[in-house]
């Protein structure tokens, strides 16, 4: 039996990237194949959470693959049947907005579009300070689309960041297992 191949796309919620790398490693330990994908900002921006080159090197070592960072590398994902499921984690409000409007001007959104062409599941793992603000409509829209699933999420700091939502990254694997079967893990808002 072949391994399930997971496209794992990382966007620029920089404070959550270390936790997502941990989840990426966990998937590999559980015998999933992982194809890493990174947005331009996540791939190239140094932050207080780490140097981009160190993060890139770590991910490429964990996955034993080069990170997909170009549109020309992302476009063949669907036609070449490269992934069984794709996760965007962290998925920023910007990326969520683009997905909800079918805008594919970046590597992550194009990878998702290419993957979805095969009617395969896309798992969204939110990390955005605007989820309960202007981005709330995009969450609602995406929850109602076929082949789109969410990792459960909750407010991470209701007092200081009342519009912020962050996925429970430790629920990526159970969410992924159900999404492959065409089911949304419940409850979504925890």
N, C-alpha and C positions, 0 to 999 in steps of 0.2 A: 504494500500500500504506500502511495506517495504521501509525503508530508503535506499538510495544508500550508499554502503559501500566503503570507500576510504582507501586504504593502503597509508599511508603518510610516506615515507622513507626520513630520514635526513642523509646527509653526512657531511663531515668535513669542509665546508666553514664557519668557526666559526663566522665570522663577520655578516653573514646573518641568523644565527639560530634564533635570537630573532624575526626577521621579519617573518620567517617561522612559528614560534610558534603562532604568531599573526594570520597568515592565517589559521593555523590548528584550532584555536579557532573560527575563523569566519565561517569555514565550519560547525563546530558543531552547532553554532548559527543558521545557515541556514538549519538545520535539516539533515545534513549528519552524518553518523556514521564514525568515524575515527579510524583506527587501526594504532598505531604508530610503526615505524620500525626505528632503528638507526644503522649506521655503528659502528664498534668497536671504531674507533677514536672519532666519534661524541659523543658516549655514555660515554666514559671514560676519555676524556682529559679536564683538566682545562686550560682555556685560559684567556686572559685579558677581554674576552667578557662574562665570567661567569664560575662558578664552575660546573663541570659535574653533581655532585649529585643534585644541585639545578635545573639545566636544566631538568634532568631526572624526578625529583619530579614534577616539573611544568607540563611537558608534560603528565605524568601519571594522574595527577589530572584533567587536562583539558579533556583528553580523557576517563577518568575513566576506563583505561585499562593498563596492564603492557606493556612495550615496547618490541617488538620482537627484540632480540639481538643475537640469536643463529641460526646457520644453521638448526638445527633440528626443530626450531620453524618456520622458513621461508619456508622450503620445502613443507609443507602441504597447503600453501596458495592457490595454483591452484587446487590440487585434492579435497580439502575440500570446494572449491568455496567460499572462505572467502571474496574476494574483487570483486567489480564491475569495479573499475578503480584503478590504482595505480599512485601515483605521487612521483617522486624523486625530492625533493626540500629542500635544495640546492643539485644540481647534480654537483659534481666536475669534473674536466677534467679527473682525474684518473678513476672515476666511469664511465664516458661517454666512455672512451677508452675501459674499460673492457666490457661494454655493446655492443659496436660496434664489438668486437672480440668474443662475446659469452663466456666470462670468468666469471664464477660464483663462485669465491672463497671467497666471503664475503656475509654477511647477506643481504645487499641491492641488490646486483646483483642476488643472488639466489632467493630472494623474487620476483624480476622483472621477472626472467625466469619462475618461478613457476606460476606467475600470467598470463604471456603471453601464457602459454600452453593452456589456455581457449580462446585464441583469443580476449582477452579483452584489452581495451586501456591502454597504459602506457604514462603518461604525464611527460615530462622532463622539469625541471626548472633550467636552468644553473646558475652557479656562479663559474667562473674559470678565473684565470689570464692568461691562455694559450689558450683561445678559438680561437683566430685569429692567433695562432702559430701552433704548432704541432697538437693541438686538432681540428683544423678546418676541417680536413678530416673526423673526426668522426662525427661532426655535419652534414656534407653533407651526409654521409652514413646513419645516423639515420633518417634524413629527408625523405629518400627514402624507408624506411621500413614500411610495413603494421602494423597497430595498434600502431605506435609510433607517438606522438604529442609533440609539444613544447609550453611552455609558451613564449610569445614574449620577446625578449631580446634586449639589446643595449650595447654599450660601456659605462662603468661607469666612466672612467677617461682616455679619449683618450691621453691626454698629458703625464701623468705620468705612465700609464699602457696601452700602445697602443694595446696590445693583449687581454686585459681583456673584458669579456662580463658578464653581470648579467641580470637575468630575471627580468621582471616587476612583482614582486610578487603580486601586487594588481590585476593582471590579471589572477591569478590562478583560481578563480571561473568561470569566463566566458570561459576560456580555457578548464576547466574541463567539463563544460556543453556541449561544442561543441565536445570535444573528445569522450564523451559518445555516441554522435550521429554519430561518425566516421568522423568528420570534423576538420581540422586544422584552428585555429583562424588566421586571417590575419590582418595586415602584421606580419610576424614572426620577422623580423629585424626592430626595430623601432628607 
